[in-house]
Amino acid sequence: MKEKKLYSIGEVSKICNISTKALRFYDKIGIISPDMICKENSYRYYNKESLLTVPVVKYYKQMGFKLEEMQGLVEGNTYYYLEQNFRNKIDQLCLQEQQIHNSYIAVKDWYELIQEAKLVLQNDVHDVAVKYIQPATYCGMEQDFDYNYMESIINIEWTNHLEQEENEITGPVILKFDSFEEKMAGKCSRTRIMQQAIHPCRNCLNRQVFGGFMAASVYHIGRHETIDEEYEKILKWAAKRGYKCGKESFERYVVDYWTTRSREEFVSEIIVPIYRE
């Protein structure tokens, strides 16, 4: 950059790789103002010190500062002022980092559910299998159940509860039934909705660990109204292999109303704890 007293706005744009539109806006909000404006043609001119403010502004942008936050920073200020502004920005960025992390986990988990359902459908998986359910922390809430699956899975009261408690959840909805025999007989009136917690609130009274046991698992493809057929399959499978079934059961909705309204493409996993006497 050649030494000269003043640079036109076009020269500043070229030297600093910044648009003239941005320079005019910076002038408007008081971040970088021209050192001289020609009365005859209103041309803007900047001295070298003003040019050197442009990289400073770019670096503040890199750090996440908004333009209106830079007004008291780029011109220089007291250590106390800078320290307070940087401390506030660190706190703000930490919060944003947590929010982005939570969004990433939720999107990633939902994507993996779609992949799981896709493979189940492609391979027409219907066999009962033994699996260990890894323990994880879940948030939950008791709710009425009248076999209206859509209202039980997309539960407005549950969503409002999570928002009120500032809980972050991820993964599929799971409904817990205290007695799968009552569920099969059409006599079930209560269930517990559960979803895995990304970070449950510290005062959450509905937090619990789900898992840590062996289970018989089978996928159900299609409408939820026929899901109880899979319980019959598990009971026959367990009796043939010398297993006893626990009383409770869990229905894990891999792909459901949250993802598609095509009920024939629904994929659910029925989980029943098993043991040997």
QUIUR-V828187 format. One record per pair of residues at least 24 apart in sequence whose ideal C-beta (glycine too) atoms are under 6 Angstrom apart, sorted by the first residue. I is the first residue (numbers start at 1). J is the second residue. Records with the same first field share a line. If there is no record, write none. Layout:
# QUIUR-V828187
I=J  J
This chain:
# QUIUR-V828187
6=45  47
7=46
8=45
9=44
12=46  51
16=54
18=54
30=71
31=70  74
64=93
102=168  198
105=170  198
106=170
109=170  171
113=172  254
116=254
117=254  255  267
120=219  267
125=219
128=216  218  233  234  237
129=217
131=215  217
132=214
133=211  213  215
134=211
135=209  211  212
136=196  211
137=197  209
138=194  196  208  210
139=167  169  197  200  206  207
140=192  194  206  208
141=193  206
142=192
143=193
145=188  190  191
149=224
150=257
153=253  256  257
154=257
155=193
158=193
165=201  204
166=201
167=200  201
168=198  199
169=195  197
170=196  198
171=196
172=252  253  254
173=253
174=250  252
175=251
176=250
177=249
178=248
179=247
180=231  249
184=228  231
213=273
214=274
215=271  273
216=272  274
217=269  271
218=270
219=269
220=268
221=267
222=264  266
223=263
227=268
230=270
234=272
238=274
243=274
244=275  277
245=272  274
246=273
